[in-house]
């Protein structure tokens, strides 16, 4: 017996805010299924239940299999699902977003499409990283130089603080074990921070590819946002983990970073920062209901859910039929 369309789509008011969710959950070598309102992870040690509505990002590592029912539950609850490599250090694919509003992505695209405003947002990002400095007159080259110096200083300071021997940032993409303990921890922390950034970006309905500092990659904006918290959270946690020992660097880094992210309220901070960067002038950000309009001439928006067909007038000024927006936009979760 089919169960398609038995469960109505959740409204934005019913979805758990991204700031109230767990930062991320990493699973590997297990079967992911659904049981009632939770997803289950089954392996040789048994079955674990995880409330799907509390997950920000679910990272599926090697050896995982996930059922259609589990994906449907995660999709309805607004969780971002990402397929990753061993220890979560390779990104392969990602799932649907939480937001149904296009307000922020339109603001992002508008700022990105103009060279002047794109640089303005890049400067605003550096202003978040350098609160004691004013980058208003800096060129992109000068901003990049400041960022490089900042990261180098952070590595040296954290090495001195933790007593970890630091020989410089050295890693081979795709080969997690090639680096020493601190480099492995930094790589694991960076991948987790990318996952957090992508969670919030997807939840807010932004485009991960339209970056203001990074460019040319499908996750350019993800890299931009993750770098905002690199020296305050990611690198210090990595050195703390490396100072504790060299065993299981990847899992220990992820757990330590998860705890730090939750205690620091990073998800809420990330939401505020992205909204402030892309909509500083106060773009209307609807948080409930489906807001759909139709574009008319000269940028004018007209109501959706209506038929604007022509009743004999070639200029089309008469409404042929009017139907409710609810019926027109959502039938079994599908926009017709």
C-alpha positions, 0 to 999 in steps of 0.5 A: 500500500502506498504511503505517498502524500500521507504526511503533509509538508511541514510549514516554516513555523513548524520547522525547528530554527537552525539556531536551535539544532545540533550543529552536525551529526557524523555517521559511518558504516551503518544503515540509516532508516526512519522510526516514527519522527526520528532517524535510526543508525544501525550498526553491529553495536545496535540501533541509535535514535536521533530526532531528525528535527534537531539535526543541522547537518547530517554527514554521511561517511563511508559505508553508510546506506540511507533509506528513502523514508529516512531522506523524506523525514530529513527533508521534511524537517529541514536537515541538510544531508551531506555525503562526505569522505573518511573522517568527514574530510571530503565533500561529495554531495548535498541535499535540500535546504530549509528556507522557502524564502528567496529574499536573502538569495536575491539580496546576495545575487544583487550584491554579488553581481556588482563589482562595487557592492561585492567588494563592499561585502568582502570588506564587511567580512574582513571587518568582522574578522578585524573588529579593531581595524577599518578595511574601508580603503583596502584593496582586495590584495591588501585584504588577502595579505592581512588575512594571511598574516592573521592566520599565520599569527594564529597558528604561532599563538596557538602552538605557543599556548598549547605546547604543540610543535608547529612546522607549518600548514602542510596537507595533501588534499584527499590524504588525511593521514599525510599530515602530522597531528596538528595538521590533521586536526586543522583539516578535520576542524576546517571540514566541520566548519565548512559543514556548519557554514553550509548548514546555515547558508542552506537553511537561509536559502542563500547560494553556496556558490556566490562568494565575495572573497572566494570565487569560482567554486560551487562552495565559494560562499561557504568558504567565505563564511567558514573563514569568519570563525577560523581563528576564533574557534576552528584553529584553537580547538584543533590545537587543543585536540592535538595537544591531548594526543595523536590517536583518533585525531579526526573523531576527537576534533569533531566532538570537541568542535561540536561542543565548542560550537554549541556552547558558543552559540555559533549557529545563531551568530552565523545566521546574524552575520549572514543576514547582516552582510547580505541585508544590512539595509533591512531586506524583508525576511519572511519567516512564515508561510509561502511568499510567492509572487509573479514578476511583471513589467519594470520589476513590478510584482503581482500576486500569484495564484491567479490566472492572468489570461487574456479575455479578448484583449491583446494587451491582457488587462483582464483576469480570466480566473482567480483561484486561492493561493493555497490551492494554486501553490500547494497540492500535496506539497507540489507547486502547480 
